[in-house]
Protein backbone atom coordinates (compact mmCIF):
# COMPACT_ATOMS: atom_id res chain seq x y z
CA UNK A 1 0.00 0.00 0.00
CA UNK A 2 1.15 3.40 -0.84
CA UNK A 3 0.92 6.12 1.72
CA UNK A 4 -0.51 9.30 0.45
CA UNK A 5 1.61 12.28 1.11
CA UNK A 6 -0.31 15.19 2.51
CA UNK A 7 0.60 18.53 1.21
CA UNK A 8 1.19 21.03 3.98
CA UNK A 9 -0.44 23.74 1.89
CA UNK A 10 -3.65 21.72 1.63
CA UNK A 11 -3.79 21.18 5.42
CA UNK A 12 -3.29 24.90 6.03
CA UNK A 13 -5.97 25.75 3.46
CA UNK A 14 -8.51 23.36 5.06
CA UNK A 15 -7.72 24.70 8.54
CA UNK A 16 -8.16 28.25 7.26
CA UNK A 17 -11.54 27.38 5.72
CA UNK A 18 -12.74 25.73 8.95
CA UNK A 19 -11.76 28.79 10.98
CA UNK A 20 -13.37 31.09 8.41
CA UNK A 21 -16.67 29.15 8.45
CA UNK A 22 -16.69 29.09 12.27
CA UNK A 23 -16.13 32.84 12.29
CA UNK A 24 -19.04 33.35 9.88
CA UNK A 25 -21.31 31.25 12.07
CA UNK A 26 -20.35 33.19 15.20
CA UNK A 27 -20.84 36.51 13.39
CA UNK A 28 -24.28 35.44 12.14
CA UNK A 29 -25.31 34.28 15.62
CA UNK A 30 -24.19 37.63 17.08
CA UNK A 31 -26.21 39.58 14.51
CA UNK A 32 -29.32 37.49 15.16
CA UNK A 33 -28.95 38.09 18.90
CA UNK A 34 -28.46 41.81 18.26
CA UNK A 35 -31.68 42.05 16.23
CA UNK A 36 -33.62 39.92 18.73
CA UNK A 37 -32.44 42.12 21.61
CA UNK A 38 -33.49 45.21 19.66
CA UNK A 39 -37.00 43.80 19.26
CA UNK A 40 -37.16 42.96 22.97
CA UNK A 41 -36.08 46.49 23.90
CA UNK A 42 -38.72 47.97 21.59
CA UNK A 43 -41.44 45.76 23.09
CA UNK A 44 -40.34 46.60 26.64
CA UNK A 45 -40.34 50.34 25.85
CA UNK A 46 -43.87 50.13 24.41
CA UNK A 47 -45.04 48.17 27.46
CA UNK A 48 -43.47 50.76 29.77
CA UNK A 49 -45.25 53.60 27.95
CA UNK A 50 -48.56 51.72 28.10
CA UNK A 51 -48.14 51.09 31.83
CA UNK A 52 -47.18 54.72 32.50
CA UNK A 53 -50.35 55.89 30.72
CA UNK A 54 -52.42 53.41 32.73
CA UNK A 55 -50.75 54.65 35.94
CA UNK A 56 -51.60 58.24 35.06
CA UNK A 57 -55.24 57.33 34.40
CA UNK A 58 -55.44 55.43 37.68
CA UNK A 59 -54.03 58.42 39.58
CA UNK A 60 -56.72 60.64 38.06
CA UNK A 61 -59.38 58.08 38.98
CA UNK A 62 -58.03 57.85 42.54
CA UNK A 63 -58.10 61.63 42.91
CA UNK A 64 -61.70 61.68 41.67
CA UNK A 65 -62.75 58.95 44.11
CA UNK A 66 -61.03 60.66 47.07
CA UNK A 67 -62.67 64.00 46.34
CA UNK A 68 -64.20 65.49 49.51
CA UNK A 69 -67.27 66.65 47.56
CA UNK A 70 -67.95 63.10 46.38
CA UNK A 71 -67.51 61.69 49.88
CA UNK A 72 -69.87 64.33 51.36
CA UNK A 73 -72.49 63.58 48.67
CA UNK A 74 -72.35 59.83 49.39
CA UNK A 75 -72.53 60.48 53.16
CA UNK A 76 -75.64 62.67 52.73
CA UNK A 77 -77.27 60.02 50.53
CA UNK A 78 -76.76 57.50 53.32
CA UNK A 79 -78.23 59.82 55.93
CA UNK A 80 -75.02 60.84 57.65
CA UNK A 81 -74.68 64.36 59.09
CA UNK A 82 -71.87 66.43 60.58
CA UNK A 83 -71.64 65.88 64.37
CA UNK A 84 -72.57 68.64 66.83
CA UNK A 85 -69.84 70.12 69.02
CA UNK A 86 -71.28 68.13 71.96
CA UNK A 87 -70.72 64.87 70.06
CA UNK A 88 -67.05 65.51 69.34
CA UNK A 89 -64.52 64.04 71.79
CA UNK A 90 -61.00 65.44 71.66
CA UNK A 91 -58.36 62.88 72.55
CA UNK A 92 -55.21 64.41 74.05
C-alpha positions in Angstrom: 0.0 0.0 0.0 1.1 3.4 -0.8 0.9 6.1 1.7 -0.5 9.3 0.4 1.6 12.3 1.1 -0.3 15.2 2.5 0.6 18.5 1.2 1.2 21.0 4.0 -0.4 23.7 1.9 -3.6 21.7 1.6 -3.8 21.2 5.4 -3.3 24.9 6.0 -6.0 25.8 3.5 -8.5 23.4 5.1 -7.7 24.7 8.5 -8.2 28.2 7.3 -11.5 27.4 5.7 -12.7 25.7 9.0 -11.8 28.8 11.0 -13.4 31.1 8.4 -16.7 29.1 8.4 -16.7 29.1 12.3 -16.1 32.8 12.3 -19.0 33.4 9.9 -21.3 31.2 12.1 -20.4 33.2 15.2 -20.8 36.5 13.4 -24.3 35.4 12.1 -25.3 34.3 15.6 -24.2 37.6 17.1 -26.2 39.6 14.5 -29.3 37.5 15.2 -29.0 38.1 18.9 -28.5 41.8 18.3 -31.7 42.0 16.2 -33.6 39.9 18.7 -32.4 42.1 21.6 -33.5 45.2 19.7 -37.0 43.8 19.3 -37.2 43.0 23.0 -36.1 46.5 23.9 -38.7 48.0 21.6 -41.4 45.8 23.1 -40.3 46.6 26.6 -40.3 50.3 25.9 -43.9 50.1 24.4 -45.0 48.2 27.5 -43.5 50.8 29.8 -45.2 53.6 27.9 -48.6 51.7 28.1 -48.1 51.1 31.8 -47.2 54.7 32.5 -50.3 55.9 30.7 -52.4 53.4 32.7 -50.8 54.6 35.9 -51.6 58.2 35.1 -55.2 57.3 34.4 -55.4 55.4 37.7 -54.0 58.4 39.6 -56.7 60.6 38.1 -59.4 58.1 39.0 -58.0 57.8 42.5 -58.1 61.6 42.9 -61.7 61.7 41.7 -62.8 58.9 44.1 -61.0 60.7 47.1 -62.7 64.0 46.3 -64.2 65.5 49.5 -67.3 66.7 47.6 -67.9 63.1 46.4 -67.5 61.7 49.9 -69.9 64.3 51.4 -72.5 63.6 48.7 -72.3 59.8 49.4 -72.5 60.5 53.2 -75.6 62.7 52.7 -77.3 60.0 50.5 -76.8 57.5 53.3 -78.2 59.8 55.9 -75.0 60.8 57.7 -74.7 64.4 59.1 -71.9 66.4 60.6 -71.6 65.9 64.4 -72.6 68.6 66.8 -69.8 70.1 69.0 -71.3 68.1 72.0 -70.7 64.9 70.1 -67.1 65.5 69.3 -64.5 64.0 71.8 -61.0 65.4 71.7 -58.4 62.9 72.5 -55.2 64.4 74.1 
